[in-house]
């Protein structure tokens, strides 16, 4: 089981979403006592394989990383007031309950504050539907805040890291919803 995994749901490689997801996973890992770098699932690298009928080893490895995470930071840019279709297509490949025992943290990067509710209204329920424990508020990160990412993450983690650490310490058997 990987301890911390960052899942970046932006279809563009090298995106601000990817940057924020990895930074959040690294900072959270340090806060909960996991100093190893997080595993990263970058959907921009496997996107075309998600939509082919043939099985893809790259997609299977990515699904295993996500489902095997103890803590999963799920990041998406805001597209049409919700998460990307690419992220949805990836998560749709997970069977029901696949994230049982996983602590998931939703993070969305957005251009305008009016999209801030998308984290709680759209992404959080999707993760809960897959069985994840989502113990804390997600992060709605404005693109304009990216230059101040370290401070934004520190403030967010001051609130959520204790909840994540407590949830990680609790046994959550896989396969039970």
Secondary structure, DSSP 8 states (H G I E B T S, - for coil): --SEEEEE--SSTT-HHHHHHHHHHHHHHHHTT--S--EEEEHHHHHHHHTSSS--HHHHHHHHHHHH-SEEEEEEE-BTTB--HHHHHHHHTS-TTTTTT-EEEEEEEESSGGGTTHIIIIIHHHHHHTT-B--S--EEEEGGGGGGHHHHHHHHHHHHHHHHHHHHHS---TT--
